[in-house]
């Protein structure tokens, strides 16, 4: 069996499961494009850990880590099981690579995890483990984290980075289908072309090279999961864009597969 691909998904706004549109249609079809995983490791932009932390709860809770959305959103639950066994395996691999990581038996699923998975795997039967990112660390460091996790691909583990290709909440529109400003589209287009050309060196330096990089990512956490997914795909990673659309004007929902 070939190693599993790795993914980077843009999870949009927390109300994604209540919406209909291009990205929800894509996510509902995602599981049909992939082999059935034994478990899923999600690297979430919404969990910061120093050192890295990995969720080790057997029955993780659904966290509603946001405010100001419709009441129906706070009633949603994603009751997928956790996997202490996979959490221990993640700690083992990272420790072997000299990267400190500790299990967290109380951590539940933030919306970076359950928002896309509720659509992609609605039966909530596949064990899910969540890994944090480190906001103060570089793209190169997150690429190294991914490299350490590469063996999981041969163990039928789907490694999924969950963030956002563009993420400036201060510029977010009230209209879900608002027009996309040029400064958002130009950055997202640069990202698309850089990944398509497999120019990983330029990608690592996106803050210096990409147009409107700081406008689209005032803080880096929503792009850091991309580099973990890329690193886990191996030294000679191939890439494919799976989806690209926009919500609220400034949130790209671009998705990529690496193998």
C-alpha positions in Angstrom: 0.0 0.0 0.0 1.3 3.5 -0.9 1.9 5.9 2.0 -1.1 8.1 2.8 -1.2 11.6 1.4 -1.1 14.5 3.8 -3.6 17.4 3.7 -3.8 21.1 4.3 -7.4 22.3 4.7 -8.6 25.9 5.2 -11.4 25.5 7.7 -13.1 28.8 7.1 -15.2 30.4 9.8 -16.7 28.3 12.6 -20.2 28.5 11.1 -19.1 26.5 8.1 -21.2 23.4 9.0 -24.3 25.7 8.9 -23.6 27.0 5.5 -23.9 25.7 1.9 -21.5 26.5 -0.9 -18.5 25.4 -2.8 -16.3 24.6 0.2 -19.0 22.6 2.0 -19.6 20.6 -1.1 -15.9 19.9 -1.4 -15.5 18.8 2.2 -18.5 16.4 1.9 -16.8 14.7 -1.0 -13.3 14.6 0.5 -13.5 11.1 2.1 -14.4 9.7 -1.3 -11.0 10.9 -2.7 -8.9 9.3 0.0 -8.2 5.8 1.3 -9.9 5.0 4.6 -7.6 6.0 7.5 -7.1 4.1 10.7 -7.0 7.4 12.5 -6.5 11.1 11.8 -3.9 13.5 13.2 -5.0 17.1 13.0 -2.6 19.9 13.4 -4.8 22.8 14.4 -4.1 26.5 14.1 -6.2 27.0 17.2 -3.9 25.2 19.6 -0.6 26.7 20.7 1.7 24.6 22.8 5.2 25.3 24.2 6.4 22.6 24.1 4.2 20.9 21.5 1.1 19.1 22.9 -0.9 16.2 21.6 -4.4 15.4 22.7 -4.6 12.0 24.5 -8.2 11.9 25.7 -10.1 8.8 24.9 -13.4 10.7 24.5 -12.5 14.3 23.6 -15.1 17.0 24.2 -16.3 19.4 21.4 -15.0 22.9 22.2 -16.9 25.9 21.0 -13.9 28.2 21.0 -15.6 31.3 19.4 -18.3 33.8 20.1 -20.9 35.9 18.2 -22.3 33.1 16.0 -25.9 31.7 15.7 -27.1 29.7 18.7 -27.4 26.5 16.6 -23.7 26.4 16.2 -23.1 25.9 19.9 -25.4 22.8 19.9 -23.2 21.0 17.4 -21.1 18.1 18.7 -18.5 15.9 17.0 -18.3 12.8 19.2 -15.4 11.1 17.4 -13.2 9.0 19.7 -9.6 10.0 20.6 -6.6 7.6 20.5 -4.2 7.6 23.4 -2.2 5.0 21.5 -1.7 7.4 18.5 -0.9 10.3 20.9 1.9 8.2 22.4 3.2 7.3 19.0 3.3 11.0 18.1 5.2 11.8 21.3 7.6 9.0 20.5 8.3 10.1 16.9 8.8 13.8 17.9 11.0 12.9 20.9 13.2 10.7 18.7 13.7 13.7 16.4 14.7 15.9 19.4 11.4 17.8 19.4 9.7 18.1 22.8 6.1 17.1 23.0 3.8 16.0 25.8 0.4 14.4 25.9 -2.7 16.4 27.2 -5.4 14.1 28.4 -7.9 16.9 28.9 -7.8 18.6 25.5 -10.9 18.4 23.3 -11.5 19.3 19.7 -11.3 22.9 18.8 -13.2 24.2 15.7 -10.0 23.8 13.6 -10.6 20.1 14.0 -14.4 19.5 14.2 -15.5 22.1 11.7 -14.0 20.4 8.6 -14.3 16.9 9.9 -17.9 17.2 10.7 -18.5 17.6 6.9 -15.8 15.2 5.7 -16.4 12.4 8.1 -19.9 13.0 9.5 -20.3 9.6 11.2 -17.5 10.6 13.6 -16.2 7.0 13.8 -12.6 7.5 13.0 -10.3 8.2 16.0 -9.0 11.7 16.0 -5.8 13.1 17.7 -5.0 16.8 17.7 -1.5 18.3 17.7 -0.7 21.9 18.6 1.4 24.4 16.6 4.0 26.9 18.0 3.1 30.5 17.1 6.6 31.8 17.7 8.4 29.2 15.7 9.3 29.4 12.0 7.8 27.6 8.9 11.0 25.6 8.8 10.5 24.4 12.4 7.0 23.2 11.5 8.3 21.5 8.4 10.8 19.6 10.7 7.9 18.6 12.9 6.2 17.2 9.8 9.3 15.3 8.8 9.3 13.6 12.2 5.7 12.5 11.7 6.2 11.0 8.2 6.3 7.4 9.4 2.7 7.7 10.3 1.7 7.7 6.6 2.8 4.1 6.4 0.6 3.3 9.4 -2.7 4.4 7.7 -2.7 7.7 9.6 -4.1 10.7 7.8 -2.1 13.8 8.7 -4.2 16.9 8.2 -3.1 20.5 8.8 -6.1 22.7 9.5 -5.7 26.5 9.2 -6.4 29.0 6.5 -4.7 30.0 3.3 -5.6 33.7 4.1 -6.7 34.9 7.5 -7.3 38.5 8.5 -10.3 38.6 10.8 -10.1 42.4 11.1 -11.0 42.7 7.4 -13.7 40.0 7.5 -16.9 41.1 5.8 -20.4 40.5 7.2 -21.6 39.1 3.9 -20.7 35.4 3.5 -20.4 35.8 -0.3 -18.7 39.1 -0.3 -16.4 40.1 -3.2 -12.7 39.1 -2.7 -10.4 42.1 -2.5 -7.4 42.1 -4.8 -4.9 41.9 -1.9 -6.5 38.6 -0.7 -6.7 37.1 -4.2 -3.1 38.1 -5.1 -1.6 36.4 -2.0 -3.7 33.3 -2.5 -2.7 33.1 -6.2 1.0 33.4 -5.2 0.5 30.5 -2.7 -1.3 28.4 -5.4 1.5 29.0 -8.0 4.3 28.5 -5.5 2.9 25.2 -4.3 2.2 24.0 -7.9 5.8 24.7 -8.8 7.0 22.9 -5.7 9.1 26.0 -4.8 9.4 25.0 -1.1 12.2 27.4 -0.4 10.1 30.4 -1.5 7.1 29.0 0.4 9.2 28.9 3.6 9.9 32.6 3.0 6.4 33.6 2.2 6.4 36.5 4.7 9.3 38.1 2.7 8.3 37.1 -0.8 4.5 36.8 -1.1 2.5 39.9 -2.0 0.4 41.2 0.9 1.8 38.5 3.2 1.3 40.5 6.4 -2.1 41.8 5.4 -3.3 38.2 4.9 -1.5 36.8 7.9 -1.0 39.4 10.5 -0.1 36.5 12.7 1.3 33.2 11.3 -0.6 30.5 13.1 -3.2 29.8 10.4 -0.5 28.9 7.8 1.8 27.0 10.1 -0.2 23.7 9.7 0.6 23.8 6.0 4.3 23.3 6.7 3.7 20.3 9.0 1.6 18.7 6.2 4.3 19.5 3.7 7.1 18.1 5.9 5.3 14.9 6.6 5.0 14.3 2.8 8.7 13.5 2.6 11.8 15.0 0.9 10.4 14.9 -2.6 6.8 16.0 -2.0 4.4 16.3 -4.8 1.4 18.7 -4.4 -2.1 19.0 -5.8 -4.6 21.7 -5.1 -7.9 20.1 -4.2 -10.1 23.2 -3.8 -10.1 27.0 -3.9 -13.0 29.4 -3.0 -13.7 32.2 -0.6 -16.0 33.1 2.3 -16.6 36.4 4.0 -14.5 38.1 1.4 -11.1 37.5 3.0 -11.0 33.8 4.0 -9.6 31.5 1.3 -10.8 28.0 1.7 -7.9 26.6 -0.4 -7.0 22.9 0.2 -4.0 20.9 -0.8 -2.8 17.3 -0.8 0.8 16.3 -0.6 2.3 12.9 -1.3 
